[in-house]
Amino acid sequence: MSHEKIYKLLKLLIYVMGRLPIPIATFCSDLLGLLWFKLDKRHRRVTLENIEKALGDQISPVQVVRLGKQVFKNIASILFEVAWSYGLDRETFLSHYTVKGIEHLEKAQAKGRGVMVLAAHLGNFELNIHAIEGSKMKGYGIYRKLDFPPLERLILDIRQRFGYTMVPMRGASKKLDIILANGGVVGTLLDQSVDWYKGVFVDFFGRPACTNNGLAVLAMRTKTAVVPMCCMRKDRKFFIEFSPEIPLEQTGDRIKDIENNTQNYTTAIESMVRRFPDQYFWVHNRWKIKSYCPYPRQ
């Protein structure tokens, strides 16, 4: 089957899912999430181990399992919510958002060096990128290109339909320099594990986690502001909260500055996750890369 036909089939599937009555769609997504939790032993194990590592001293084993099931249900709901949103016009779509702290974003942008919006795989992270569009600022997002062209095309259709522009991660550096120099607002996620040679080890829930150092390097080079954005969802209502800019540390020790700034960004993400742990992407093995040292450099 040609890529064009596969793309049209995928688009039809999204259209049909988006037309389901909300109670039926919610039932289907919850059922899908619970089935996924039961059948996918590997991701269930990773999720429960991650929750235990992060929150095990605060909740019981029964609550760990209950939280794990909710995580799977939340991830399954993302697909149905994306399909539902695809049929909405911009005004209707944004009417489902409540945005707080926009003044922090505006203050950072007023400095004239652009803004990097720091977010996590929290809530419905596929839809939260459009919160920047609601601020009437030109929004961009960094993403990893998919290997399957039909799905890549559909994902870009969904993400860019209201004017948001996606920037492929590979070769993004020069593009981002131009975007930020022109006052652009760029969203990025910084809560995934990377290989040791791509990042630095910082503390995440009391454990060393190898984290991409690209945002710290970019901020140090361009002096752009980094503003955290916390996102959560409830009953197809989306709540976005921007926090004050994270101060940039520059002491002259480049390695230490990269580590300290990356730690500050990770700490901001941890505070978001602690607020809404049931909506975080715990299926990702955040601590899979092991550090030779039990703690990040001081």
matplotlib code that plots the C-alpha trace (Angstrom):
import matplotlib.pyplot as plt

x = [0.0, 1.3, 2.2, -0.6, -3.2, -1.9, -2.0, -5.6, -6.5, -4.9, -6.7, -10.0, -9.3, -8.7, -11.8, -14.0, -12.5, -13.0, -16.7, -17.4, -19.6, -17.4, -18.8, -18.1, -14.7, -13.8, -15.0, -13.0, -9.8, -10.1, -10.7, -7.7, -5.5, -6.4, -5.9, -2.6, -1.6, -2.6, -1.0, 2.2, 4.3, 7.5, 6.0, 3.9, 7.1, 8.9, 6.0, 5.5, 9.3, 9.5, 6.6, 8.1, 11.5, 10.0, 7.1, 7.4, 8.2, 5.0, 2.4, 1.6, 2.2, -1.5, -1.5, 1.5, -0.5, -3.6, -1.5, 0.1, -3.3, -4.3, -1.1, -2.0, -5.5, -4.3, -1.9, -4.6, -6.9, -4.4, -5.1, -8.9, -8.5, -6.2, -8.8, -11.6, -9.6, -8.8, -12.3, -12.4, -11.7, -9.1, -11.5, -13.5, -10.3, -8.8, -12.0, -11.2, -8.0, -7.4, -4.0, -2.4, 0.8, 1.0, 2.6, 5.8, 6.0, 5.3, 8.0, 10.5, 9.8, 10.0, 13.8, 14.1, 16.1, 13.2, 11.8, 12.3, 9.2, 10.2, 7.6, 7.3, 5.4, 2.5, -1.2, -2.0, 1.4, 0.3, -2.2, -0.5, 1.8, -1.1, -1.2, 1.4, -0.8, -3.5, -1.0, -1.0, 2.8, 4.3, 5.0, 7.5, 8.3, 11.3, 10.5, 12.1, 11.1, 9.3, 10.7, 7.3, 6.3, 2.5, 2.4, 5.0, 2.8, -0.4, 1.4, 2.6, -0.9, -2.3, 0.5, 0.7, -2.9, -3.3, 0.0, 2.4, 5.7, 7.6, 11.4, 13.1, 15.6, 18.4, 20.1, 17.9, 20.7, 21.0, 17.2, 16.7, 19.3, 17.3, 13.9, 15.0, 16.8, 13.5, 11.7, 10.2, 8.7, 9.9, 8.5, 10.7, 10.4, 13.3, 12.3, 13.6, 16.7, 19.6, 22.9, 25.7, 27.5, 24.5, 23.8, 24.7, 23.6, 21.3, 19.1, 15.5, 13.4, 16.6, 18.3, 20.8, 19.1, 21.1, 19.4, 20.0, 22.2, 21.1, 18.8, 21.5, 24.0, 21.5, 20.5, 24.1, 25.0, 21.9, 21.0, 17.4, 14.9, 13.7, 10.1, 8.5, 5.0, 3.0, 0.1, -2.7, -6.1, -9.5, -12.6, -11.3, -10.4, -6.8, -5.0, -1.7, 0.4, 3.5, 6.0, 8.7, 11.8, 14.5, 17.6, 20.5, 23.7, 27.0, 30.1, 32.7, 33.0, 31.3, 30.9, 29.6, 27.2, 25.8, 25.2, 23.7, 21.4, 20.2, 19.6, 17.5, 15.4, 15.0, 14.0, 11.3, 10.0, 10.0, 7.9, 5.3, 5.3, 4.8, 1.7, 0.1, 1.9, -1.1, -0.7, 3.0, 4.6, 6.0, 6.2, 9.6, 12.6, 14.0, 16.8, 18.0, 21.4, 23.6, 26.0, 29.5, 28.9, 25.8, 25.3, 25.6, 28.7, 28.5]
y = [0.0, 3.4, 6.0, 8.3, 5.6, 4.8, 8.5, 8.8, 5.7, 7.2, 10.4, 8.6, 6.7, 10.0, 11.5, 8.5, 8.5, 12.2, 11.8, 9.4, 10.8, 11.9, 9.3, 6.5, 7.8, 8.0, 4.5, 3.2, 5.1, 3.8, 0.3, 0.5, 1.9, -0.9, -3.6, -2.1, -2.1, -5.8, -7.1, -5.0, -6.5, -4.6, -1.1, -2.0, -3.1, 0.1, 2.3, 0.7, 0.7, 4.4, 5.4, 3.3, 5.0, 8.5, 8.3, 5.0, 6.6, 8.6, 6.1, 2.4, -0.5, -0.6, 3.1, 2.6, 0.1, 2.3, 5.2, 3.1, 2.1, 5.8, 6.6, 4.1, 5.4, 8.9, 8.1, 6.2, 9.2, 11.4, 9.6, 10.1, 13.7, 14.5, 13.0, 15.0, 18.2, 17.7, 18.6, 21.8, 25.3, 27.4, 29.5, 26.5, 24.6, 27.4, 27.9, 24.6, 26.1, 28.0, 29.8, 31.4, 33.2, 34.5, 37.6, 35.6, 34.6, 38.2, 39.6, 37.1, 37.9, 41.6, 41.1, 40.6, 37.4, 34.9, 32.4, 28.7, 27.3, 24.3, 21.5, 17.8, 14.8, 15.8, 16.0, 15.9, 17.0, 16.6, 19.4, 21.6, 23.1, 25.2, 27.1, 29.4, 30.1, 31.2, 33.8, 35.4, 34.9, 33.0, 29.5, 26.9, 23.4, 21.1, 17.5, 14.2, 13.2, 9.9, 7.2, 6.4, 9.1, 8.8, 9.1, 11.9, 13.8, 13.3, 14.3, 17.5, 18.2, 18.0, 19.9, 22.7, 23.3, 26.5, 28.1, 26.5, 25.5, 22.3, 22.3, 18.9, 18.2, 17.3, 20.4, 22.7, 24.8, 27.4, 27.6, 28.2, 30.9, 32.8, 32.1, 33.3, 36.4, 37.4, 37.0, 33.6, 31.4, 27.8, 24.9, 22.0, 18.8, 18.0, 14.9, 12.0, 9.9, 10.3, 8.5, 9.7, 11.5, 13.6, 14.9, 15.3, 13.5, 15.6, 14.8, 13.8, 12.5, 11.9, 9.8, 10.6, 10.9, 11.5, 14.6, 16.4, 19.4, 21.1, 23.6, 24.7, 25.1, 27.0, 29.4, 30.1, 30.9, 33.0, 34.4, 33.4, 33.2, 29.8, 29.8, 26.6, 25.6, 23.2, 21.4, 19.2, 18.1, 17.1, 16.2, 17.7, 20.9, 21.9, 24.0, 25.7, 27.6, 29.5, 30.2, 32.9, 32.6, 30.3, 32.5, 31.6, 30.6, 31.6, 31.5, 31.0, 27.3, 26.0, 22.4, 23.4, 25.9, 23.3, 20.9, 23.5, 25.0, 21.5, 20.7, 23.8, 22.9, 19.3, 20.6, 22.7, 19.6, 17.5, 20.1, 19.8, 16.0, 16.0, 18.1, 15.8, 12.4, 10.5, 12.5, 12.0, 9.7, 7.1, 4.4, 5.9, 4.5, 7.9, 6.3, 3.6, 5.2, 4.6, 7.2, 6.3, 8.7, 8.5, 12.3, 15.1, 17.3, 20.1]
z = [0.0, -0.9, 1.7, 0.3, 0.9, 4.4, 5.2, 4.1, 6.2, 9.2, 8.7, 8.3, 11.6, 13.4, 11.9, 13.1, 16.6, 16.9, 16.1, 19.0, 21.7, 24.6, 27.1, 24.6, 23.8, 27.5, 28.1, 25.1, 26.2, 29.8, 28.6, 26.2, 29.0, 31.4, 28.7, 27.9, 31.5, 31.8, 28.6, 28.3, 31.0, 30.1, 30.2, 33.3, 35.1, 34.1, 35.1, 38.5, 39.2, 38.3, 40.5, 43.3, 42.9, 42.8, 45.2, 47.1, 50.4, 50.2, 48.9, 49.6, 47.2, 46.5, 45.6, 43.3, 41.3, 41.3, 40.1, 37.4, 36.0, 35.9, 34.0, 31.3, 31.1, 30.8, 27.9, 26.1, 26.4, 24.6, 21.3, 21.6, 22.7, 19.7, 17.4, 19.0, 18.8, 15.1, 14.1, 16.1, 14.7, 16.5, 18.6, 19.8, 20.6, 22.6, 24.5, 26.3, 27.7, 31.0, 31.0, 34.0, 34.5, 30.9, 32.3, 33.0, 29.3, 28.2, 30.6, 29.3, 25.7, 26.3, 26.8, 23.0, 23.0, 22.5, 25.0, 25.5, 27.1, 29.3, 29.5, 30.3, 29.1, 31.4, 30.8, 27.1, 25.9, 22.2, 22.6, 25.2, 22.5, 21.3, 24.6, 23.1, 20.2, 22.7, 24.0, 20.4, 20.2, 17.3, 18.6, 17.6, 18.9, 18.7, 17.8, 16.7, 13.2, 12.7, 10.4, 9.0, 6.4, 6.5, 10.3, 10.2, 7.8, 9.9, 13.1, 11.5, 10.2, 13.7, 15.4, 12.9, 12.0, 14.0, 12.9, 15.3, 13.5, 14.3, 14.1, 13.6, 16.4, 14.0, 12.7, 14.8, 16.3, 13.5, 13.0, 16.7, 16.8, 14.1, 15.7, 19.1, 17.7, 16.2, 19.5, 18.9, 21.6, 21.4, 23.3, 24.4, 26.5, 28.8, 30.7, 28.7, 29.3, 26.8, 26.3, 28.5, 25.7, 24.9, 28.4, 32.1, 35.2, 37.4, 40.3, 39.5, 42.4, 44.4, 41.7, 39.0, 35.6, 32.4, 30.9, 27.5, 28.0, 24.8, 26.5, 28.9, 26.1, 24.0, 26.9, 27.7, 24.1, 23.2, 26.7, 25.9, 28.8, 29.9, 31.3, 32.8, 31.6, 33.7, 32.0, 33.2, 31.9, 33.2, 31.3, 28.0, 29.8, 29.7, 32.3, 31.6, 34.1, 33.2, 36.0, 36.4, 34.3, 35.6, 36.2, 34.0, 35.9, 34.3, 36.6, 33.9, 34.6, 31.4, 32.6, 36.0, 34.5, 32.1, 34.9, 37.2, 34.6, 33.5, 37.2, 37.6, 34.6, 35.8, 39.3, 37.7, 35.9, 39.0, 40.8, 37.9, 38.1, 41.9, 41.4, 38.9, 39.1, 37.6, 34.4, 33.9, 31.3, 33.7, 31.0, 29.9, 31.8, 33.0, 35.0, 32.5, 31.9, 35.0, 36.4, 37.5, 40.4, 42.7, 42.7, 40.2, 40.4, 43.0]

ax = plt.figure().add_subplot(projection="3d")
ax.plot(x, y, z, "-o")
ax.set_aspect("equal")
plt.show()
